[in-house]
Amino acid sequence: MGHYVLSPLAGADLDGIYDYTYEQWGAEQFDIYRKAIAHALEEISSNPYIPGSRSRDDLFSGCRIFRVKHHYLVYRVQNERVEIGRILHKRMNFDIQVTAKFFG
């Protein structure tokens, strides 16, 4: 595979995570978190069924999640690519925040 796309909501999630991390924890922690998320995105784009990922068909058909530090990448595999729908903090209510509609 090797290819992923971010939904507009996932892009906004990522911007918010980065802004918050930088403001609250500084440039060093921002860089650590940015690299961890980038690495996880590359990992799941290479193997969407990587150990540690899990199915969340209860949210929508084909939904998978993968944890990165305090956040989860919420995604699906569609037409030979990984579509990242949201990037949510572990404390968020996934039932409210996740829907297949964010893929367009």
Secondary structure, DSSP 8 states (H G I E B T S, - for coil): ---EEE-HHHHHHHHHHHHHHHHHHHHHHHHHHHHHHHHHHHHHHH-TT-TT-EE-TTTSTT-EEEEETTEEEEEEEETTEEEEEEEEETTS-HHHH--GGGG-
